[in-house]
Amino acid sequence: VPAALAATVDRAIQVHGAAGLSNDFPLAYASVMARALRIVDGPDEVHLRTISRDEMRPYVIRKKRAATEARDAREGREGGGR
């Protein structure tokens, strides 16, 4: 959200030209607030990593379980060692 806000405000400033940075429009203030929001919100990479880790967790667990079962089958064990 902070990146989208910053991009939108930046585009609005571009459309208004130099007037976008004057006190005639609230865009200069919005630009400062958008930048502050990006700093407070933290790095986007951290959010993306957290989301991807949460989304991938079921698949990683299944893969580990399948690898354990395959290893147990090769070694002649039954029941997955549980």
KAKABEL-V366807 format. One record per backbone hydrogen bond with DSSP energy under -0.5 kcal/mol. CO is the residue of the C=O (numbers start at 0). NH is the residue of the N-H. Records with the same first field share a line. If there is no record, write none. Layout:
# KAKABEL-V366807
CO=NH  NH
This chain:
# KAKABEL-V366807
0=4
1=5
2=6
3=7
4=8
5=9
6=10
7=11
8=12
9=13
10=14
11=15
12=16
15=18
16=19
17=20
18=21
21=24  27
24=27
25=29
26=30
27=31
28=32
29=33
30=34
31=35
32=36
33=37
34=38
35=39
36=40
37=41
42=45  46
43=47
44=48
45=49
46=50
47=51
48=52
49=53
50=54
51=55
52=56
55=58  59
56=60
57=61
58=62
59=63
60=64
61=65
62=66
63=67
64=68
65=69
66=70
67=71
68=72
69=73
70=74
71=76
72=75
77=80
78=81
